[in-house]
Amino acid sequence: MSGNGYYSLGHRLPDILAVPLFGARERYGKQPVPDDPDWVKWSSNYAEAIGTNKSFTVSDWVYDAVYKRMTRVDVEGKRVLEIGPGSMDYLRHLKGVPAVMELLDVDVAMLKEAGKAAANRGIPFHCHEVPKEGSPSLPFPSESLDMIISFFSLEHIHPLEPMVAEMARVLKKSGLLVGAIPCEGGLAWGLGRYLTTRRHYRAATDIDFDKVICWEHPNFAEDILRVLDAHLVPQKKIFWPLRLPLPDMNLTVFLHYEKSLAAG
């Protein structure tokens, strides 16, 4: 069993089965090689790669199933940080209007897209580009944010634990982290990607998908949940579509965490 009780069989299968589903992780590890030809091609149009990955992996109704949960999260008048905002498709479900949204990403094109989405909703915003390499520090004072939103971004961040520690630092006491992660490492997610995204890239490009997915999604769901549980207080973890806390049988997990009042 994993340390937090969420066990994924999928990525523990023999390599002949696991590699097509989750990539050749024993061979390539979690850290990208910056000048690797496949990684250079993938990274050269990151926004398009992410959009393709989302559109081919699961359909809009899967994403909307977690986005709809934002109708129960009050953002009125709050200072909100979003990590890896992208197209911010959940905005149509927001309850209230934030005082300001701090948008943070490693990719300028993604930030521009997010800024347009916020502007179209009349939400004040600031964009923050952060380096892909180096110390995972957030450009905000301690306990200065009411909420952090993170939809389908934590699976990309390596190393994850220092970033989550930073997220806990900048949240006010009783501040919230809300969002969602894919059930990366689970059978259902891996099989869905095998039948869609992986098939598309192998047919349409010469990119070694079994290499770049190791670097693009370095974190399995069970590991993300373990790190979050260590730094924040879980309020809700809703697995979808089956609700049972089994990563192998679900596609996404909706996250609702709180910073402890006793946090130092």
Backbone torsions as a table, in degrees:
resi	resn	phi	psi	omega
1	MET	NA	149.2	173.8
2	SER	-76.8	165.5	-172.4
3	GLY	-60.9	-29.7	-178.3
4	ASN	-99.5	6.8	177.8
5	GLY	88.3	-5.4	178.5
6	TYR	-95.6	106.9	-172.7
7	TYR	-109.5	128.8	176.2
8	SER	-110.1	120.9	175.9
9	LEU	-76.1	-35.4	-169.9
10	GLY	-47.6	-56.7	-174.9
11	HIS	-75.8	-5.2	177.5
12	ARG	-97.2	2.3	176.3
13	LEU	-65.4	161.4	173.5
14	PRO	-55.4	150.5	-174.2
15	ASP	-54.3	-34.6	-177.7
16	ILE	-60.7	-26.1	177.0
17	LEU	-100.3	-38.8	-173.9
18	ALA	-72.9	-36.7	-175.8
19	VAL	-61.4	-46.4	177.9
20	PRO	-64.1	-24.1	-178.6
21	LEU	-88.6	-36.1	-170.9
22	PHE	-130.3	1.1	-179.5
23	GLY	92.4	167.0	-177.9
24	ALA	-87.3	72.7	-169.8
25	ARG	-71.6	-34.3	177.1
26	GLU	-64.8	-32.8	-178.0
27	ARG	-80.2	-42.9	-169.7
28	TYR	-104.8	-17.2	179.2
29	GLY	70.5	-164.6	-175.5
30	LYS	-102.3	-19.7	-172.9
31	GLN	-96.1	119.9	-179.4
32	PRO	-66.1	149.7	171.9
33	VAL	-91.8	111.5	-169.6
34	PRO	-55.0	-35.7	-177.3
35	ASP	-99.3	11.9	175.4
36	ASP	-63.3	130.3	-175.0
37	PRO	-57.3	-40.5	179.8
38	ASP	-67.1	-40.1	179.7
39	TRP	-68.5	-37.4	177.8
40	VAL	-62.1	-44.7	178.8
41	LYS	-63.2	-44.2	-179.5
42	TRP	-62.5	-45.6	-174.2
43	SER	-76.3	-21.7	-175.0
44	SER	-65.4	-24.7	174.8
45	ASN	-135.8	67.8	-171.6
46	TYR	-62.6	-43.4	-178.1
47	ALA	-59.5	-42.5	178.9
48	GLU	-66.8	-40.2	179.6
49	ALA	-61.9	-44.4	179.8
50	ILE	-65.1	-42.7	178.5
51	GLY	-61.6	-42.3	177.4
52	THR	-64.7	-43.0	-179.7
53	ASN	-59.3	-43.5	179.7
54	LYS	-68.0	-45.6	-173.5
55	SER	-69.0	-31.0	-178.4
56	PHE	-90.5	-21.8	-175.6
57	THR	-79.2	-51.8	178.3
58	VAL	-140.3	154.3	-177.0
59	SER	-83.3	171.7	-175.4
60	ASP	-56.8	-33.4	-176.1
61	TRP	-68.6	-25.4	176.4
62	VAL	-69.4	-47.7	177.9
63	TYR	-64.0	-42.0	-177.7
64	ASP	-64.1	-27.0	178.4
65	ALA	-60.5	-35.8	176.7
66	VAL	-86.9	-35.4	179.4
67	TYR	-60.0	-35.8	-178.0
68	LYS	-61.5	-23.1	-179.8
69	ARG	-68.6	-14.5	177.9
70	MET	-69.6	-14.4	175.7
71	THR	-65.4	-16.9	-179.1
72	ARG	-100.3	3.2	-178.2
73	VAL	-112.5	115.8	-175.7
74	ASP	-81.8	117.2	178.6
75	VAL	-109.0	4.6	-174.2
76	GLU	-56.6	122.6	175.0
77	GLY	70.8	11.0	-174.8
78	LYS	-95.6	152.5	170.6
79	ARG	-90.7	115.8	-169.8
80	VAL	-119.9	131.9	171.2
81	LEU	-101.4	131.2	169.6
82	GLU	-115.0	128.9	179.2
83	ILE	-99.4	120.1	-178.5
84	GLY	66.5	58.2	-169.7
85	PRO	-69.6	-38.1	-179.0
86	GLY	61.1	-138.8	-175.6
87	SER	-81.6	-8.0	176.0
88	MET	53.1	48.6	-176.5
89	ASP	-64.6	-17.3	-179.1
90	TYR	-75.5	-10.9	-172.5
91	LEU	-57.3	-31.3	-178.8
92	ARG	-66.6	-13.4	-179.8
93	HIS	-102.4	0.5	-174.9
94	LEU	-62.5	141.5	173.7
95	LYS	-98.6	102.1	-177.8
96	GLY	94.7	179.7	-179.5
97	VAL	-123.7	123.9	178.5
98	PRO	-64.4	153.0	172.3
99	ALA	-64.9	-39.2	176.5
100	VAL	-161.9	146.7	173.3
101	MET	-114.0	126.4	174.8
102	GLU	-95.2	113.9	-174.5
103	LEU	-102.8	124.3	-172.9
104	LEU	-128.8	128.6	179.9
105	ASP	-157.0	165.4	176.3
106	VAL	-91.0	-8.6	-172.5
107	ASP	-120.2	124.5	-177.1
108	VAL	-63.9	-40.7	-179.2
109	ALA	-62.4	-39.8	178.4
110	MET	-66.1	-38.6	178.1
111	LEU	-64.8	-39.8	178.0
112	LYS	-62.2	-42.3	178.7
113	GLU	-62.6	-43.2	179.7
114	ALA	-65.6	-41.3	178.9
115	GLY	-60.7	-41.1	177.2
116	LYS	-63.0	-41.5	-179.7
117	ALA	-63.3	-43.4	178.8
118	ALA	-66.0	-43.8	-179.7
119	ALA	-61.5	-39.3	179.9
120	ASN	-63.9	-23.5	178.3
121	ARG	-97.7	3.8	179.8
122	GLY	70.9	27.9	-178.4
123	ILE	-99.6	123.0	174.3
124	PRO	-61.6	142.8	-176.3
125	PHE	-151.9	158.4	169.6
126	HIS	-129.5	141.9	178.0
127	CYS	-104.1	138.4	-179.8
128	HIS	-131.5	111.2	173.6
129	GLU	-87.5	131.3	179.5
130	VAL	-118.9	150.4	-179.3
131	PRO	-69.8	149.3	177.5
132	LYS	-70.7	-30.6	-178.8
133	GLU	-110.6	163.7	174.1
134	GLY	100.8	-170.3	-174.5
135	SER	-65.7	131.7	-179.0
136	PRO	-82.8	66.3	179.7
137	SER	-100.7	141.8	178.5
138	LEU	-97.4	137.8	-173.0
139	PRO	-81.9	50.4	-178.2
140	PHE	-139.2	147.9	175.9
141	PRO	-65.3	159.5	176.8
142	SER	-62.0	140.9	176.1
143	GLU	53.2	46.9	-178.1
144	SER	-113.0	-6.1	-175.4
145	LEU	-117.4	141.6	178.1
146	ASP	-82.7	-29.9	-172.7
147	MET	-155.8	147.0	169.3
148	ILE	-119.9	132.0	175.5
149	ILE	-111.3	133.8	179.6
150	SER	-146.5	99.0	175.8
151	PHE	-102.7	115.7	173.3
152	PHE	54.6	48.0	175.8
153	SER	-126.2	-29.1	-174.6
154	LEU	-66.5	-25.2	177.6
155	GLU	-68.8	-16.4	-177.4
156	HIS	-91.2	-19.0	-166.5
157	ILE	-89.3	123.0	176.8
158	HIS	-138.8	127.7	-1.1
159	PRO	-77.0	145.5	-173.3
160	LEU	-82.5	-43.0	-171.1
161	GLU	-58.8	-44.7	177.6
162	PRO	-60.7	-34.3	178.4
163	MET	-69.0	-42.3	178.5
164	VAL	-65.1	-36.9	175.2
165	ALA	-60.9	-39.4	176.1
166	GLU	-65.3	-40.4	178.0
167	MET	-60.8	-43.0	177.8
168	ALA	-64.8	-35.5	-179.6
169	ARG	-63.8	-44.7	-173.3
170	VAL	-82.0	-15.2	176.8
171	LEU	-73.7	140.1	169.8
172	LYS	-67.1	159.5	173.1
173	LYS	-59.9	134.9	-172.8
174	SER	70.9	6.4	173.2
175	GLY	-67.0	158.0	-172.0
176	LEU	-113.4	146.1	162.9
177	LEU	-112.8	122.6	176.7
178	VAL	-131.0	154.8	179.4
179	GLY	155.2	-148.9	-177.9
180	ALA	-159.4	157.0	173.5
181	ILE	-130.9	155.8	170.8
182	PRO	-77.0	158.1	174.9
183	CYS	-81.2	56.7	178.7
184	GLU	-60.5	135.5	-176.1
185	GLY	94.1	-13.2	178.5
186	GLY	-92.0	156.5	-175.3
187	LEU	-61.0	-44.9	-175.3
188	ALA	-63.0	-45.1	180.0
189	TRP	-66.6	-45.2	-178.9
190	GLY	-62.6	-41.5	179.6
191	LEU	-67.5	-40.1	177.7
192	GLY	-60.6	-42.4	178.9
193	ARG	-68.1	-38.7	179.1
194	TYR	-58.8	-39.3	-175.9
195	LEU	-82.9	-13.2	-173.8
196	THR	-124.8	-82.7	-173.4
197	THR	-59.0	-49.4	-178.2
198	ARG	-61.4	-43.0	-180.0
199	ARG	-62.2	-41.5	179.3
200	HIS	-62.1	-50.0	-176.4
201	TYR	-65.7	-37.6	179.7
202	ARG	-68.7	-30.9	-180.0
203	ALA	-83.1	-34.0	-170.4
204	ALA	-102.4	-14.7	-176.9
205	THR	-138.4	171.5	173.9
206	ASP	-103.6	14.7	176.9
207	ILE	-69.4	135.0	175.0
208	ASP	-78.5	93.3	-175.0
209	PHE	-63.4	-34.7	-179.5
210	ASP	-68.6	-12.9	172.7
211	LYS	-90.5	-54.6	-171.0
212	VAL	-68.2	-27.5	-179.9
213	ILE	-68.0	-26.5	175.5
214	CYS	-63.4	-36.0	-177.5
215	TRP	-89.4	-29.0	-179.7
216	GLU	-76.8	-38.7	178.2
217	HIS	-123.1	72.1	-176.6
218	PRO	-72.2	-18.0	-172.1
219	ASN	-108.9	128.2	172.5
220	PHE	-80.7	154.9	-177.3
221	ALA	-57.1	-43.3	-177.3
222	GLU	-61.8	-33.9	179.6
223	ASP	-75.1	-38.0	176.5
224	ILE	-61.1	-46.0	-179.7
225	LEU	-63.5	-38.6	178.0
226	ARG	-61.2	-45.1	-178.9
227	VAL	-66.8	-44.0	178.6
228	LEU	-61.3	-43.1	-179.9
229	ASP	-61.9	-28.1	-178.2
230	ALA	-77.0	-22.1	-173.6
231	HIS	-115.1	-20.8	-177.1
232	LEU	-135.6	168.5	-177.7
233	VAL	-99.1	117.3	-179.6
234	PRO	-69.6	130.5	173.7
235	GLN	-102.3	-44.5	177.2
236	LYS	-147.1	140.1	168.3
237	LYS	-134.5	104.3	-172.9
238	ILE	-107.6	110.4	177.4
239	PHE	-79.8	144.6	-177.9
240	TRP	-137.3	136.4	14.6
241	PRO	-97.3	-9.3	-169.5
242	LEU	-91.6	-7.0	177.7
243	ARG	70.9	-29.4	177.7
244	LEU	-64.9	139.5	-176.2
245	PRO	-76.9	61.8	-177.6
246	LEU	-125.7	103.6	-178.6
247	PRO	-56.9	-32.4	-177.9
248	ASP	-65.9	-24.5	-172.8
249	MET	-106.6	4.8	-176.7
250	ASN	-129.3	169.3	-178.9
251	LEU	-108.9	-33.1	-176.6
252	THR	-141.0	162.6	171.3
253	VAL	-130.1	122.2	172.6
254	PHE	-82.6	133.0	-174.5
255	LEU	-110.9	137.1	173.3
256	HIS	-143.7	101.1	-177.8
257	TYR	-118.5	157.8	179.1
258	GLU	-131.6	145.2	173.5
259	LYS	-81.2	131.5	-176.6
260	SER	-64.5	144.3	174.0
261	LEU	-63.6	-25.0	-177.7
262	ALA	-89.3	-0.2	-177.8
263	ALA	-60.5	139.5	-174.8
264	GLY	-85.2	NA	NA
